[in-house]
Amino acid sequence: MSIHIATIDDAPFMFEWRKDTDPEAGTDYTQEQHLGWMAQMLLDEKRVMLIGSMHDRPVGVMTLRDDNNALDVTIAMVSGERGKGLGTRMLVLASGTMQEYDLSAEIWRKNMASVKLFRHAGFEPDKARQSNGVTYWSRPAKK
């Protein structure tokens, strides 16, 4: 697996992937809208988007957002690549380069695939922070 920082060159893949995975995007979501969204994400100084690839083929997207207390992690896999352990590999690889940062994630309690992914990557549930069907997971910095 390899990871690279997303660029506007990743927009075509991200457009097709987002339409496939984001029900809110729907069929009216245009490539022009996507390019605007992607440009906005890439210019956000508090956010980094990473693309995970296997054999030069994108398989997932991870976003790291600085929320001042920790880096908030979100991850999504291309639909045909889910359930293969690639999300865990991507998260372990990326988080291994960020040992000095606290990492956190918000996961819908019903999303057992994400719970499993973050648990296998060394995250633990934050029992003090639970709300409305969301669980909070964290991995403290290794100092």
PEKA-V877327 format. One record per residue. RES is the residue in three letters. PHI is phi as a letter, one per 20 degrees, with the letter a starting at -180 (999 if undefined). Layout:
{{RES | PHI} {RES | PHI}}
//
This chain:
{{MET | 999} {SER | c} {ILE | c} {HIS | c} {ILE | f} {ALA | f} {THR | c} {ILE | f} {ASP | f} {ASP | e} {ALA | g} {PRO | f} {PHE | f} {MET | f} {PHE | f} {GLU | f} {TRP | f} {ARG | f} {LYS | f} {ASP | f} {THR | d} {ASP | d} {PRO | f} {GLU | f} {ALA | f} {GLY | m} {THR | f} {ASP | e} {TYR | f} {THR | d} {GLN | f} {GLU | f} {GLN | f} {HIS | f} {LEU | f} {GLY | f} {TRP | f} {MET | f} {ALA | g} {GLN | f} {MET | f} {LEU | f} {LEU | e} {ASP | f} {GLU | f} {LYS | e} {ARG | c} {VAL | c} {MET | d} {LEU | d} {ILE | d} {GLY | e} {SER | c} {MET | c} {HIS | l} {ASP | m} {ARG | c} {PRO | f} {VAL | c} {GLY | a} {VAL | c} {MET | c} {THR | d} {LEU | d} {ARG | c} {ASP | f} {ASP | d} {ASN | m} {ASN | d} {ALA | a} {LEU | e} {ASP | e} {VAL | d} {THR | c} {ILE | b} {ALA | b} {MET | d} {VAL | g} {SER | g} {GLY | f} {GLU | d} {ARG | f} {GLY | n} {LYS | d} {GLY | n} {LEU | f} {GLY | f} {THR | f} {ARG | f} {MET | f} {LEU | f} {VAL | f} {LEU | f} {ALA | f} {SER | f} {GLY | f} {THR | e} {MET | c} {GLN | f} {GLU | e} {TYR | d} {ASP | f} {LEU | d} {SER | b} {ALA | b} {GLU | d} {ILE | c} {TRP | f} {ARG | g} {LYS | f} {ASN | e} {MET | f} {ALA | f} {SER | f} {VAL | g} {LYS | f} {LEU | g} {PHE | f} {ARG | f} {HIS | f} {ALA | e} {GLY | n} {PHE | e} {GLU | c} {PRO | f} {ASP | e} {LYS | f} {ALA | f} {ARG | d} {GLN | c} {SER | b} {ASN | k} {GLY | n} {VAL | d} {THR | d} {TYR | d} {TRP | c} {SER | b} {ARG | c} {PRO | f} {ALA | f} {LYS | d} {LYS | d}}
//
